[in-house]
């Protein structure tokens, strides 16, 4: 799936750990499931599940090397964009390993993406996001990520949400810090990006910490 590893102009990077096999529904997993009334709205943005015809918009940032370098993925071409959006638009979000990909709209135009990945472990999830560089610097990534955290905690009942960020992705670090997420780990030279060792930061927040007054910073 998309981006876990987040940023104003390029998302968080894709998780590399293998997803466990889907488990049968239990009292533990049923709490995650909910029928949603889409779209989600914020002061400036609209978030909704992606559709196949979002491929052209996604190609606008996913084809750029300055965005995808922090996703640890090659730039997309049109065929890749169309295939990915077809897959994501029909993907379930019901069990470990599933990913919910949202289109982020500003004034009716799709300008970015947000994602929620159902991670291994009890009530764990990973957040990711990416916005087109043309709309960077306006706090929109923070606004989109904040809405995605609200979805994770208030709707799906996750207990902990984390983000994995390349240490050099400074804009993304600022986003998660504005959201009140704390740094839990610094994995020194744990992966390769463009043939060079990179260091990963792990930020997280718990359900009881979410929207706590001292956890929120201005966008």
Secondary structure, 3 states (H helix, E strand, C coil): CCCECCCCCCCECCCCCCCCCCCCCCHHHHCCCCCCCCCEECCCEEEEECCHHHHHHHHHHHCCHHHHCCCCCCCCCHHHHHHHHHHHHCCCCCCCCCEEEEEEEECCEEEEEEEEEECCCCCEEEEEEEECHHHCCCCHHHHHHHHHHHHHHHHCCCCEEEEEEECCCHHHHHHHHHCCCEEEEEEEEEEEECCEEEEEEEEEEECCCCCCHHHCCCC
